[in-house]
Amino acid sequence: MKKVPPTRLNDLKSSAKQLYKKFLLRDLHAIQRFAKWYPEYTQSTEFIDSIKLKHAFSVIACEYEFDDWSSLKHYVVAQDMLYRKSGVPFVHAWFKKPQDATDYFNTHGGYLLKFWGDYIVCGEEYIGILNLNTFEKEWRAIGFNWVHPKNEVAFMKLQAAAETNYLNLKY
């Protein structure tokens, strides 16, 4: 499994933009990072002129052992779309082990969510912060359980809404 620390997609985008700017300023470390993944460019005198921002996104992806930016982006969104720092006070319980989270959820109810290998049980307040509170029918259909949803169609609708909400976040 690829090792990406918990991070926001916007942070990765910022890193790529900073890397690109440093590269354009001929920062040696930035040039070395590009050269590692684009060795064919280092043979050319037009190296700096040929590098575009999209290459910086690819470098970031490669450094995390992904084939391309799109794959890294998809992975980060899937891992991070249910995390909101502002919602942490509304988390009822936080777990590293899925079975512990499931046991707590089965006993106490709420919503069982997962992000970055962590499992949380939360209430409606957290779901509201995610802007997923208008999907009551879908939440009931999946049994309020994001980890083991009971209804795949309802889960896919929730997942698509969560992804859209995440991608539209302004930090």
PyMOL commands that set and color helices and strands:
alter all, ss='L'
color gray80, all
select helices_A, chain A and resi 9-24+28-37+39-42+47-50+53-63+69-80+85-90+98-108+124-129+136-141+152-167
alter helices_A, ss='H'
color red, helices_A
select strands_A, chain A and resi 91-95+111-115+118-122
alter strands_A, ss='S'
color yellow, strands_A
deselect
rebuild
show_as cartoon
